[in-house]
Amino acid sequence: MKMPQHINKIAVIAIAAVILPIILASNKKITIPLDTATPQNVTLSGTYVCLPFIDTKMPTSGECVFGLKTDDGVYYMVNFGQSASAKEQFDKRAHITALGFVVPKEALNTDHWVPYNMKGIFTITKTLEPSQSTTTPPPSGGSGIAPFKSGVAGKVLLGPTCPVMRNPPDPECADKGYATTVHVFQKTRPKDSIFASVKTDKDGNFNIMLPPGEYGIEALGGKTFPTCETQFIKVEPDVVMDFNLSCDTGIR
């Protein structure tokens, strides 16, 4: 049985309406929105700048908050901790390409950064391409300041180190520094949503600068031992907390 010609045309149009979007979609780059609840591992390229305010008329104190303006014009607050080389590059207003992770602005549990024009906090873990040619000086009256004046510092301790504890204690059996990695996560986020991470020195000492807020902090142990504790802390403005983390060797 032959279908009328006008019905055939309708069928062709209907099929085209279904297939055409699929063909177009196959050639179109689909952007998946980032999960704003967790840090995102990224590679960013841009120039170090003083982080601007959203309200350009807002008065400034002459201080310069470390920022990065990416090549596509997006601003991030930069956290490179105590790195002297990164500070030197900032003073030169260097153009860099760096690996790191971004905590989106809306995921921060403090309103300190609300006035700033920034997409998030970019913590640099490795600089790939620092430029040696940019020498634009800092604006007059301004000097670079560390992104945070608060944080945590301490030591990761490993113990017991002897199977039998003696009284009085044997100095040879005292807890010893443990070289490992320390992770920080926001108290309101899952533990695998790492906010900051730092490797200790060979003696287990660590120092992490953080914005004010509530955090969990833990040292990484082994598959079985050592097992390391998690502590919850509240970082106050302009205060670097001093405390130690303990890891259990399992020796009894």
Buried (B, 14 or more C-beta within 10 A) or exposed (E): EEEEEEEEEEEEEEEEEEEEEEEEEEEEEEEEEBEEBBBBEBEBBBBBBBBBBEEEEEEEEEEBBBBBBBEEEBBBBBBBBEEEEBBEBBBBBBBBBBEBBBBBBEBBBBEEBEEBBBBBBBBBEEBEEBBEEBEEEBEEEBEBBBBBEBBBBBBBBBBBBBEEEEEEEEEEBEBBBBEBEBBBBBEEBEEEBBBBBBEBEEEBBBBBBBBBBEBBBBBBBEEEEBEBBEBEBEBEEEEBBEEBBBBBBEBE
